[in-house]
Amino acid sequence: MTDILIAGAGPVGLTLALALHRRGIDARVLEKREGLSTASRASTFHPPTLEALDELGVFAALRPGGVQVDRILWRRVDTGADATLDLGILGGETRFPFRWHREQHWLTPALLAALPAGTVRFGAGVATIEQGDGVTVTCEDGSTHRARYLIGCDGSSGAVRGLAGIAAETSDYAHRVLRLLTPLDLRDHVPGLDGLGYLYDADASCSLLRMPKVWRLIFRIPPEMSDEAAMAGDHARARIARVLPHLRDLPISGRDVYGVRKAMAVAYRAGRVLLAGDAAHLTNTRGGMNMNAGVHDAMTLAATLRRVLDDGDDQLLDAWAAARLATVREALLPRTDARVAGGDEVARMAALSPEQARNWAREASMLDIAKAGMP
Ligand SMILES: Cc1cc2nc3c(=O)[nH]c(=O)nc-3n(C[C@H](O)[C@H](O)[C@H](O)COP(=O)(O)OP(=O)(O)OC[C@H]3O[C@@H](n4cnc5c(N)ncnc54)[C@H](O)[C@@H]3O)c2cc1C
């Protein structure tokens, strides 16, 4: 019998597998796909996640070609007022006082390469679960596996949460997101911009994210607008013109639209089955936090499982599950909720005292919640 089975070879399942392996725990991963996903999803790594990946020895693989973001800019395009925040103010609290921008599909191969060969079984979607003095899992490829615990890291549409009988509270945000890519280096055209900027007026807003070879421009689109209409050239140009009038004709090298949902499993544990990552929580992409939170789930769970396997104190898992669930409900979901239109963030940011600015940066960087649930 394996100690730990993990469903899902996304960033969370693979981080958990490596963190367990580093602690001398036998872990196997069952992945439904035939290979790793290459979809364009998370772009932002926050300081505690960088610490975790560095501890696991994989941050070095993400460094070449990634973007270090030291400063955040807020600007009102109607008045020209602006505010900036230097993440260096977190220097006393973390070895990585910055954000790192890199696509998540660079992380998963780095994690896979650091695991012993054969840890991940591809083409093995979890299909059934039976619990007793261990967990027996059967997969779509006909294989059967047994372990002391099964961790569902199989994403928001994975099977494990439902098979374990855990319900979820789910809701869609009314808006969707239009993402445009440009190869133009916006730092040459937007004064004060480093790697992250929020431009807005009384009722429109745009986020600018510097990625290794392109900038992402992110706009909210209303529910009644179709994806095609949102991506059409005239709409895209009008949205750019509203926040960057001098760049209305900037080159666009890619565009897509995605919906945003929030969801939370009502429990993180049912017997010998636990959940982590998107299987347990799903948030708006605002603030770039959900994958980071999943990595924190994985790191705290690996430390907890080491203690459980050493001491046999199974109740530590209840404490871990309660702490992570409370973090999602009280911090992660509220922080990533959609910005309220009309709020003046420049004025709010400019009015912060140095201590308030440090607190803001700590929360935006997830330093205050990453270790919740650590035994
Ligand atoms: C456009 C976009 C931008 C984002 N930006 C950010 C960001 O900047 N920062 C951030 O922190 N987060 C961001 N996110 C969220 C982030 O992408 C997810 O939180 C992250 O992928 C979750 O990782 P995961 O491993 O939990 O799940 P997933 O990445 O969904 O991986 C789950 C894995 O489980 C597999 N699987 C499914 N069913 C089964 C089964 N039955 N058995 C076995 N395996 C199964 C899947 O094939 C998949 O490989 C963004 C998301 C989107 C869509």
The ligand as an SDF file (V2000), in Angstrom:
LIG
                    3D

 53 58  0  0  0  0  0  0  0  0999 V2000
   -6.8870   32.7650  -17.0520 C   0  0  0  0  0  0  0  0  0  0  0  0
   -6.4460   32.3270  -15.6810 C   0  0  0  0  0  0  0  0  0  0  0  0
   -5.4620   33.0770  -15.0330 C   0  0  0  0  0  0  0  0  0  0  0  0
   -5.0370   32.6890  -13.7580 C   0  0  0  0  0  0  0  0  0  0  0  0
   -4.0760   33.4430  -13.1230 N   0  0  0  0  0  0  0  0  0  0  0  0
   -3.6400   33.0830  -11.9060 C   0  0  0  0  0  0  0  0  0  0  0  0
   -2.5620   33.7890  -11.2680 C   0  0  0  0  0  0  0  0  0  0  0  0
   -1.9840   34.7230  -11.8180 O   0  0  0  0  0  0  0  0  0  0  0  0
   -2.1690   33.3590  -10.0280 N   0  0  0  0  0  0  0  0  0  0  0  0
   -2.7690   32.3100   -9.4010 C   0  0  0  0  0  0  0  0  0  0  0  0
   -2.3770   31.9970   -8.2710 O   0  0  0  0  0  0  0  0  0  0  0  0
   -3.7600   31.5960   -9.9940 N   0  0  0  0  0  0  0  0  0  0  0  0
   -4.1930   31.9470  -11.2230 C   0  0  0  0  0  0  0  0  0  0  0  0
   -5.1550   31.1950  -11.8570 N   0  0  0  0  0  0  0  0  0  0  0  0
   -5.6620   29.9660  -11.1990 C   0  0  0  0  0  0  0  0  0  0  0  0
   -4.7480   28.7700  -11.4580 C   0  0  0  0  0  0  0  0  0  0  0  0
   -4.6150   28.5480  -12.8390 O   0  0  0  0  0  0  0  0  0  0  0  0
   -5.3070   27.5390  -10.7580 C   0  0  0  0  0  0  0  0  0  0  0  0
   -5.5920   27.8880   -9.4220 O   0  0  0  0  0  0  0  0  0  0  0  0
   -4.3540   26.3410  -10.7940 C   0  0  0  0  0  0  0  0  0  0  0  0
   -4.2220   25.7810  -12.0650 O   0  0  0  0  0  0  0  0  0  0  0  0
   -4.8680   25.2580   -9.8310 C   0  0  0  0  0  0  0  0  0  0  0  0
   -3.9980   24.1680   -9.8420 O   0  0  0  0  0  0  0  0  0  0  0  0
   -4.5280   22.7260   -9.4410 P   0  0  0  0  0  0  0  0  0  0  0  0
   -3.3230   21.8440   -9.5430 O   0  0  0  0  0  0  0  0  0  0  0  0
   -5.3050   22.7850   -8.1870 O   0  0  0  0  0  0  0  0  0  0  0  0
   -5.6070   22.3600  -10.5630 O   0  0  0  0  0  0  0  0  0  0  0  0
   -5.4270   22.1930  -12.1320 P   0  0  0  0  0  0  0  0  0  0  0  0
   -4.3460   23.0670  -12.6400 O   0  0  0  0  0  0  0  0  0  0  0  0
   -6.7900   22.3300  -12.7210 O   0  0  0  0  0  0  0  0  0  0  0  0
   -4.9360   20.6820  -12.2880 O   0  0  0  0  0  0  0  0  0  0  0  0
   -5.8050   19.6050  -12.0180 C   0  0  0  0  0  0  0  0  0  0  0  0
   -5.2790   18.3590  -12.7090 C   0  0  0  0  0  0  0  0  0  0  0  0
   -6.1300   17.2640  -12.3500 O   0  0  0  0  0  0  0  0  0  0  0  0
   -6.3990   16.4850  -13.5120 C   0  0  0  0  0  0  0  0  0  0  0  0
   -7.6500   15.7470  -13.3000 N   0  0  0  0  0  0  0  0  0  0  0  0
   -8.9240   16.1490  -13.5030 C   0  0  0  0  0  0  0  0  0  0  0  0
   -9.7810   15.1790  -13.1580 N   0  0  0  0  0  0  0  0  0  0  0  0
   -9.0430   14.1160  -12.7370 C   0  0  0  0  0  0  0  0  0  0  0  0
   -9.3450   12.8310  -12.2520 C   0  0  0  0  0  0  0  0  0  0  0  0
  -10.6230   12.3890  -12.1550 N   0  0  0  0  0  0  0  0  0  0  0  0
   -8.3240   12.0180  -11.8930 N   0  0  0  0  0  0  0  0  0  0  0  0
   -7.0320   12.4260  -12.0030 C   0  0  0  0  0  0  0  0  0  0  0  0
   -6.6890   13.6360  -12.4760 N   0  0  0  0  0  0  0  0  0  0  0  0
   -7.6780   14.4750  -12.8260 C   0  0  0  0  0  0  0  0  0  0  0  0
   -6.4610   17.5160  -14.6260 C   0  0  0  0  0  0  0  0  0  0  0  0
   -6.2450   16.9000  -15.8910 O   0  0  0  0  0  0  0  0  0  0  0  0
   -5.3320   18.4690  -14.2330 C   0  0  0  0  0  0  0  0  0  0  0  0
   -4.0880   18.0720  -14.7740 O   0  0  0  0  0  0  0  0  0  0  0  0
   -5.6100   31.5540  -13.1280 C   0  0  0  0  0  0  0  0  0  0  0  0
   -6.5830   30.7900  -13.7960 C   0  0  0  0  0  0  0  0  0  0  0  0
   -7.0040   31.1790  -15.0530 C   0  0  0  0  0  0  0  0  0  0  0  0
   -8.0690   30.3580  -15.7420 C   0  0  0  0  0  0  0  0  0  0  0  0
  1  2  1  0
  2  3  1  0
  2 52  2  0
  3  4  2  0
  4  5  1  0
  4 50  1  0
  5  6  2  0
  6  7  1  0
  6 13  1  0
  7  8  2  0
  7  9  1  0
  9 10  1  0
 10 11  2  0
 10 12  1  0
 12 13  2  0
 13 14  1  0
 14 15  1  0
 14 50  1  0
 15 16  1  0
 16 17  1  0
 16 18  1  0
 18 19  1  0
 18 20  1  0
 20 21  1  0
 20 22  1  0
 22 23  1  0
 23 24  1  0
 24 25  2  0
 24 26  1  0
 24 27  1  0
 27 28  1  0
 28 29  2  0
 28 30  1  0
 28 31  1  0
 31 32  1  0
 32 33  1  0
 33 34  1  0
 33 48  1  0
 34 35  1  0
 35 36  1  0
 35 46  1  0
 36 37  1  0
 36 45  1  0
 37 38  2  0
 38 39  1  0
 39 40  1  0
 39 45  2  0
 40 41  1  0
 40 42  2  0
 42 43  1  0
 43 44  2  0
 44 45  1  0
 46 47  1  0
 46 48  1  0
 48 49  1  0
 50 51  2  0
 51 52  1  0
 52 53  1  0
M  END
$$$$
